[in-house]
Amino acid sequence: MSHLSCWLWPTLFFLLAAFCLWTLLRHHQSARAPQTSASGLTYRSAEAEDVLKVAYSVQEARGSLSGKELASSMGLPRVMAREVSGALVAFGWAEEDDQGNMRLTQLGEARACELIRVHRLWERYLVDREGMSLEEVHSEAHRREHETTPEEVERLDAQLGHPAWDPHGHAIPESGRKVPSAPGRPMLEEGTPGSRLRIVSVDDDSPPLLAQLVALGLKPGVDVKVLEREPDLLRLQVDGDVVPLANAAAKHAFVVPAPALPVPLGVLPVGSLTRVVEVKGNGKHQRRMLDMGLVPGAEVVVVREAPLEDPVEYRVKGAAISMRRADANTVLVEELTHG
């Protein structure tokens, strides 16, 4: 019996200690553990967040969302629809009805907007502070967006001076706000011979096409003139040089007309129809204007003046907004019809 005690109690003690250590490790890792979708496919939070961002973009663009649309937008076969939609439902980011129609929850929309905000802030940082090129920053910002705490995001935003645009020309929303609509229209659609255009954003989803745009000097803020339109390309004048741009790349550069003399919105009379060309001011002011829908390319109607001629009411995308003339004068527009 004494011989049995010599090895039994140490063994039990060792097993008990091992079980306690295992329990502590499981508790420590629970926040990072994979979650399982309704269909059984396991997603880690970073992977599910990538699905969420695509779902947000699809819902904003089409006004609706389904598992099949989501799978198609991600380049997956439609048989994967249950897996991708199930991941969003499992995380509480979406709800789905019996017909397969989905809608992001308030929690899902808020998380998607914050992920987009963080990604674009990191892109701004990587270009401005680390000197990375436009075609390099997307993958690195994608890695960092999942690892950044809310406190780090606010410090990053303040350090950068609350920028309104990422280096690709996409709007950076304020914390807790929706992502403003994308500015401009594809150059392929707007590029008629003789037109003068200003590039307001470039698509960063296709690195090879983005690299082609950058190599040709076609970046946000650059003005171009369309010289010719051929079946498979546009010929552009950029800083005195003639540049051929393939149609496939022209779909990924977004532009607004570039009038020779844009005018401040605040000086135009009631009844004027205008198109936004540029928003001046510091980052926070620009963000406020973007939040009201005043993105490049948006049409704005001057509706009426207050009795003392200030503030002025405008209509943007069907919504009425009121601005003091001093703020309206930071919005440069092309006048389409005079009041």
N, C-alpha and C positions, 0 to 999 in steps of 0.2 A: 504493500500500500504506500509505503514511504517512497518507493521507487517510482510509482505512478504519479505521486504529487510533484516529484522533481521536474517532470516535463509537462504535466497537465496544466498547472496554474500559469507558468510562463507562456505556454501556447495560447491559452484563453486570453491572457492579457494582451499578447501581440495581436490576436485577431480583433479584439475589442478596439485597440488603438488604430488598427488599419481601417476598421469600419468608420470610426469617428473622423479620420483624415479624409476618407472617401466622401463622407457626408458634407464636410466643410468645402471640399473642392467642388462638389456638385452645386452647393449653394452659391459659391463665388462665381461659377460659370453660368448660372441660370439666366442672367440678363443677356448673355451672348449666345444662348443656346438656339439652335434652329427651331422654327415653328413649322407646323405642317398644314398644308392647304386642305380644303375639303376633299380633294381628290387623292390625297395621300402623298403628294410630292413635297419634299422638304425644302424650305427656303430659309436662308439666313436673312437677317434684317436688311443688310446692305443690298442683297439681291432683290428682295421684295421692294425696297425703296426705288430701285431702278425701274421695276415694273410700274410702281406708283407714278413716277414722273411721266412715263409714256402715257399712262391712263389719263393723267391730268391734261396733257397736250391734246389727246384725242377728244376728250370731253369738251374742252374749250373750243376746238376747231369745228367739231361736228354738232355740238349740242346734245350728243347722246353717246352712250358707251355700251359695248357688249364684249363678252369674252372673245368672240370671233374677230371683232374689229381690233381688239387689243393684241391678240396673237399675230394678226396680219401686220399690224404696225411695227411689231418687234421682229418681223421676218421669220416668224415661227409658223409651222403648219397649223391649220385650223383645228386639228384634233387635239392641240395643246390648249384650247380655249378654257377648258375646265381647270387646268392646272394654274394658268396665270390669273384667272378670275378668283379661284379658290385661295390663292396666296393673299390677295387684297382683302378678301372677306375674313380670312383667319387673323389678320392683323387689325381688324376693325376699321380698315380704310375704305371699304366699299360695302354696299348692300346689293343683293341680286334677287330679282323676282323669279317666278316659276318659268317665265318665258326667256330667261337668260339676259334680260335687260339689267344693266348695272347703273349705279350712281355712286359717285364718291361721297363718303360721309363728310361732315364738317371737319372731323379729325383728319381724314385723308386729304382733303383739299388744303388744310392748313399745313400739314407736313410736306405735301408736294411743293407748295409755294416757298416754304422755308428751305427745302433742298435746292430748288432752283436759285434762290437768293444766295445761298452759301456758295454754290458752284460758281456763279457769276462773279461774286466777290473774290474768290480765289483766282479766277482767271485774270481779273484786274490786277491783283497783287503780283501774280507770276509774270505778267508782261511789264508792269511798271517798276517793280522792285527787284525782280530776279532776271529781267531781260530775256525771257523766253519768247519765242516767236508765236504768232497767232496759231499756226498749225500744230504746235507742240503742247499747248496749255490744256486742251480739253481732257486728255487722259489723266494728267496729274491733278487737275482740279476735281475730277471725278473721284479719284482716290481719296483726296482730302475731305471732300464734302461729308463723307460718312463718319469721319473721325473727329469732327470739330464740335465742341460743346457750345451751347447757347452763349455762355460768357465769352468764349473765344471769338464767336461770330461778331458780337457787339464791339469787342476790342478791334477786330480786323476792320470793321466798317468805319469806326472812328479814325483809325490810323490812316485809312485811305481817303478820308475827307468826305465820306458818305457819297460815293460816286453814283450817278444815275444810269450809267451805261457800262457794260462790260466791253472788253476790247474788240469783240465781234459786232458791237452795235446793238446788243440786246439789253432791254431795260432791267435794272436791278430794283426790285420793289423794296419798300420799307418793311420792317418787321411787322408781321401780322396783317399785311395787305396782299391783295391779289396781284398776280403778275400782269403788268400792262400788256396790251395787245402788241404784236410785232409790228414794227414800222415799215412803211414802204410796200412796194410791189415788185415781183421778179423783173429783173432787167430784160429778160427775154420777152415779156409781155409789153413793157413800156418802151423798148428800144426801137423807135421808128427813126428813119434817116432824118438828120437835122435836129433831133431833140437833144437838149442839154439836161443831164441827169446828175443827181448827187447820190452817191452810195451811202446808205444809212446803216446797213447791216449786211453781214455775210454769214451764210450757213456753215456751222462747224460740224455737222453730222458726217460729212464725207471728207476725211483728211486729204485724199488725193486732189479733189476738186478745190478745196480750200487752199492747198499749196499752189495750185495753178493760178488762182486769183491773186494770192500774195506775190507770187513771182512776177506777175504782170503789173504790180503796183495798185491793184484794185482793192482798196481797204475803205472802211467807214470814214466819211469826211472828204473823200476824193470826188471831184467833179469830172465828168466825162462828156464828150460829144459823140453821138452816133453818126458815123460817116456813111456806112453802107450796111445793108442787111442782105446776106446771102443765104442759101438754103440751109447751110449747116453752121454758120457763124455770123457774128457781128464784127464790124470793123469800127474801132473806137479811137478817138483822139484823147490821149491822156498826157497832159503836160507837154504838148507839142509833138509827141510820138504817136505813130499809128500802131494800134495793138489789135491783133485778131483774137477774138474770144469765142470759143466753141459754145454752141447752144446749150450743151449739157452743163457747162460752168455758169452760163448766164442765168440759168434757173436758180442758182444759189447766191446771187448778188441781188440785194433788194434796194430799190432806188425811189427817190421822189424827184419831180421836176426841179431843176435848179434855175430859177429866174435870175436875171442879171441884177435886179434890185428888189429883193424881198422887203416887205414893209412891216412895221410893228402892228400887231393886231389891234392895239388900243387906239390907233388913229383913224380907223375905218368907220364910216357911218353905218347907221342902222340899215339892214337889208343886204349888206355885203356878204357874198359867198366867197370863202377863202379856203386855202389848203396849207396846212402847217409844213414849213420847211425846216425850222430849227427852233430849239428852245434854249435861251441864254440863262445865265445865272449860276449860282453855286449848286452843289449836288443836291442838297435838301430841297431847294426851290424847284430844281428840275424834276425831282421825284414827285413833288406835289402837283406839278403841272401834268406829268405823265399819268398820275393817279386819276386825274380828271378827264383823261382821254386825249390829251393834247400831244399825241405822238406824231412824228413826221409822217406826212401823207394823209392825216385825218382832215376831213372837211369840217369847217366851222362857219356857222351863220351868226352874224351880229343881229340879235333879236330886238333889244330895246335898251334904253338908257334910264337910269334913275332920274327923278326930278332935278337933281343938281348935277346930272351928267356923270355921276360916279356913285356906285359901281355900274357895270354894264352886264347885261345878260346875254349869254351866247348859247347856241345849241351845238352839241358835239355828239355825234352818233345817236341822235334821238333824245339825248338827255340835256336838260337845261342846267347851266352852271352860271354862277355870278362871280365876277372878278373886278377888282379895282383896276383902273387904267394903267397904273404903274406896273402891276403884275402882267396885264395883257400885253404891254409893250415889250416884255421879254420874250414873247412868242413871235417869231418872224414868219410871215405867211406870204404866199402867192395869191394875189387877188384874182378871183375867177370872174365875178360879176360885181359891179359897183352898186352901192346902195342908192 
